[in-house]
Amino acid sequence: MAAKANVPLAFMQKLSDSVFLYRATQSEPPHESAQPPLAARGQDTSAPQVILLLGWMDARDAHLAWYIQKYRDLHPLASIVLVKARTKGLAFSSVGREDTAPAIAPLRAVLGDGDEGSDPRLLIHAFSGGGSSSLHHLYDLYDPILPRHVTIFDSTPGVWTWSFASNLFTAGLRPGLIKSLIATPLGHLVALVSCLLIKVLGVVPDGQRVCDVEKMVSHGIIQAHADDAAGKGFVVVCREIFAGSSHVAHARADPDHYWRVVTETYRDGLFR
């Protein structure tokens, strides 16, 4: 018991190094047969059937577990699928696709192929560039089409810029010799190579990523993406700016506000 207490995701079933599954009802093996309809199980038919959490790049298990526990409190009868992202998966599309693929089976076991006219029962919560990249692969892998869903974007999407690329490898590091002598020069080298690939060769990153004080993703760029999505017919339920909090840290800075927005966004998305 003591060993498990030190493993933040021990309460979830590990499907691969990057994908974990939590089922509120463990009476049947995961992704072997679909669960009965929610109404038949006496559940709230307005609650999400599945919550898909797409983590930011190289996120710590303890941090991801904190969000999952919050969702367990909000929706105790929902299944939860976690997809972890890593730097290598962001740099190489084939790796990101391979990391995301094990999430398809448990999602399909519960959601099936979906019904285009049905209410969304899938809640997707994507964090930063890692989450955006995983979402890109998810759309590509879920054949023929991902069932209707509500998506919450936290600190994403954005655009691949020099400042983003150079900050990519240094944002999580404390100031010191390692950051100054190794990580920062490496970050600028990555920025140079990526900008050459994008600007000169026309290579497009898998997932675009870039409140008011964060270095990684400007809220103005995110707002522009929301405008573009709305113009293309997507329903943009809510645009929320968390003043004073930093990249993927909004929930920690103001949890009551954050989870109220999450709850209201999913609820309002059901009726659009």
Summary of the structure (lengths in Angstrom):
residues: 272
radius of gyration: 18.8
end to end distance: 45.7
largest distance: 60.3
contacts: 833
relative contact order: 0.12
helix: 45%
strand: 12%
